[in-house]
Amino acid sequence: MICVMTAGAAAYWDDQAATFDAQPDHGLLDPVVRAAWSRLLGPVMPAAKARVADVGSGTGTLSVLLAQAGHMLFGVDIAPRMIDAARAKAIAARVQAEFVVGDASAPPWRAGTFDVVLIRHVLWALPDPDAALGRWTELLSAGGRLVFVEGRWCAGGGLAAGEVVDLVLRHRREAAVTTLNDPALWGRPIDDDRYLVVSRF
């Protein structure tokens, strides 16, 4: 999600909120897709109850998924309607998750308060990804980890995995890449580059 704090960006994503979850990997409404994301994210999370910051949380689908696994979730997104949807989703799922409207590149949380910062399809859209990554790193407690889901898409947007690794290594000592080409994650076969980057230290 584009998370530069401007009225135009907020308005754009507000307009997308009502239909955002129609994409299989956004709403995780298909049990097969939901299970695939659970299998992907479960092993890279610390033991519950980890404090997880979902940066650019959108409609809160991944936050709710991880809250159901026993973690404590805190989401931020630029679009108020996305945040409204996320809060409603958490209530419907009967999980505890806090969502706030804010700029993903400068989340409104104290340094050193999270075990995980989760970023999905955000980094590529920011005007200064290096500065944002520095801020996200500051949010981590000792031993915390960064978890990115990113890609470089056929339409031309996104970042190559190597670009994300290079950015992460400016702030961290390690970055491991996993290719995400399983159709179950996306609800269909894909022919572009999608991947997970995890930095544990």
KOLPA-391176 format. One record per residue: x, y, z of N, C-alpha, C in turn. Coordinates in steps of 0.1 Angstrom, whole numbers, plus 5000, padded with zeros to 4 digits. Atoms other than C-alpha are relative to their C-alpha. Layout:
XYZXYZXYZ
...
This chain:
500849885000500050005000500950125000
499249885000501250354993499750085013
500249954986501750515027500650135002
499549874998503150855021498950095005
501149934993501151085043499650134992
500649895007499351305018498549984999
501450025001495651375015499649924987
500350075012495751244979500149855001
499850154998497150904989499049945009
501150054991494750875018498749984993
501350005008491850954995500049884990
499950125010493050694969499749875007
500250134993493250414994498749995007
501450004995490050515011499049954989
500950045011488350464977500249854998
499750145003489950114975499549915011
500250084988488850005010498849904998
501250085000485349875001500249874991
499850115009486749634974501349935002
498650044998490249574987500149855002
499950144996489549235002499549904989
500550095011488149094969501249934994
498850085004491749004959500349895009
499850124991492448654972501150025011
498949994990495748754989499850125009
500349884991494149075004499149955011
501050044990491048935021500249875006
499850144995492248575026498649935003
501450064998488548475022500049854996
499950145004489448145005500849935011
499350074990490447895032501449944995
498750055005493247755010501050115000
499049885000494848105005500350045015
499849974986494348175042501049915007
499150104994496047855052501450024995
498749985005498947925029500750125006
499349894993499648265045500349965015
499750054987499348105079501349925001
498850095001501947845069501350084997
498849915004504248125055500450085012
499649904990504148365084500249935014
499850064987503848125114501449975003
498750034997507347995112501050115002
499149894999508948335109499750105012
500449934988507148475140500749945012
499550064987508648445175498849935007
501050074993506748245200499050105005
501149914994503348395211500350025015
500749895006502648645225501150104996
499149905005504948855203499250134997
500649875004504249225198500450034986
499849995014503849275161499450134995
500549885007503649605142499849974985
500450025014501749575109500050134993
499849875006503049865089499450014986
500850005012500649965061499049895000
500850124997498149725075498849984992
501250015009495349795050498849965008
501250054993492149615060500249915012
499750084987493949425088500049854999
500150145001493849085073501249925006
498950074994497348985083500150025015
500149984985496949145117499149905006
501050104994493848935124500649864999
499550135001495548625111501049975011
498950024989498548675135499450015014
500749994986496248775164499349875003
500750134998494348455159501149895004
498950094996497748275163500650035014
499649974986498148445197501050125002
499149884999500248755189499250125003
500649874997499549115200500350094988
499949935012498949325169499750155001
500249855001499249695162500250044986
500049975014498449825128500050154997
500149865004498950165111499850004985
500249985014497650275077499650154998
500349865003497250615060498550024998
501349995005493650545049499049975011
501050024989490850595076499049894997
501050105003488450365058500749865000
499250124998491150095057500049965015
499950024986491550135094498649965006
501450044996487750125099499749854997
500250145004487649795080500849915009
499150084992490549655100499449985014
500550014987488949735133498749925000
501250085001485649585122500349854999
499650145002487449275111500549935013
499550054988489249235144498849975010
501150024991485949275163499249874995
500750125005484249015140500749875003
499250124997487148775146500249985015
499950004985487048845184501549985004
498649994996490748925186500350145004
499549874996492649205202501050054990
499149945009494349425177499750154999
500249855000494849805178500550064986
499749945013494750005146499950165001
500049865000495650375141500250054986
499749935013495650615111501350075002
498749944999499150725104500849974988
499150025011502050735080500949885003
499250124998503750395076501550035000
498649975000507050565069500550065014
499749954987506950715104498949965010
501150044992504650505126500150075014
500149934988503450665158500249925013
499750084989505050425182501450035006
498749984993507950435207501049904994
498850095003511350285198500149895009
499750124991512149945211498849935006
501250064994508649825216499449884993
500650115008508049545190501049894998
499250125003509349195185500149984985
500150015015508349205148499450134994
500749905008507749475123499849934986
500550065012505749335094499750104989
500249915011505749515061499649934987
500450075012503749395031499650104989
500249925012503849574997499950155004
499949864996504849905013501350074996
498749945002508549965009500250054986
499749955014508549994971499350134997
500849885003505950274973500550135007
499649894992507750504997501150094992
499049915006509750814985501449985005
498750014994512550745009500049875008
500150134993512550365017501149985010
498950024991515950385034499750075014
500349934988514750645060498949925007
501150074994511550445066500549875006
499550124994513550125071500850035013
499349964988515750305096499050025012
501049984989512650405116499449875004
500650134997511150055114501049925009
499050074992514449915128500050055014
500049944986514250155157498949955008
501250054993510850015166500349875007
499850134995512349675173500750005014
499350034987513249555208501249914997
498950095002516449355213499649864995
500350135006516349045192498850004991
501249995009513449175171500449984986
499850035014512949095135499250084990
500849935011511849265102499549894991
500650105009509549065080499350084988
500649935012508849195044499449904991
500550075011506549065018500050114989
499949905010507449244986500049934986
499950065014507749194948500350104990
499849925012508549324914499049944990
501150055007505449304893500150024985
499949995014504949254856499650134995
500449875005503349594853501150105002
498849914999506649744863500350065014
499849954986506149844900500849905008
499450094990507949704930501550015000
498650004998511449624940500549854998
499450145001513749324931500449965014
499650054987514649104961501450065004
498749954997518249214958500050155005
500149864996517249584962499650015015
500550004986515349504994501149955009
498950054992518249305008501150115002
499049904998520649585001499550115009
500649904991518349835019500149955014
500150054986517949605049501449995006
498650024994521749545052500750135003
499549874995522249915056499750025015
500549984986520549885090500149875008
500050134993520849515099501149914995
498950095004523349235097499749884991
500550125007521248965080498750034993
501249995008518548935054499949874992
500250135007517148595041498850014991
501149995010515048575010499449864997
500750125004512348315002499150044989
500949985012510648304968498649965004
501450034997506848324971499249974986
500650045013505748144939498949905001
501150094998503147914954498750064997
501249945004499847984937499050015012
500949994988498047914970500150135007
499949874993499348234984499250114993
500649895008497848444956498649974994
501350045006494748244946500149984986
499850025014496248194912501549984997
498650005003499448114894500550144997
499449875002501848414891501249984991
498850015009504548494866500950125003
499149904996506248784884500849965012
499050034989508748814913499450045013
500649974987507248784948500849925010
499050064990509348704979499750055014
500049974986509648715016501550035004
498749974994512648885033499950015015
500050004985513348815070501350045005
498849964994515948995090499949975015
500150044985516448835125501050075008
499049934992519449045136500850104991
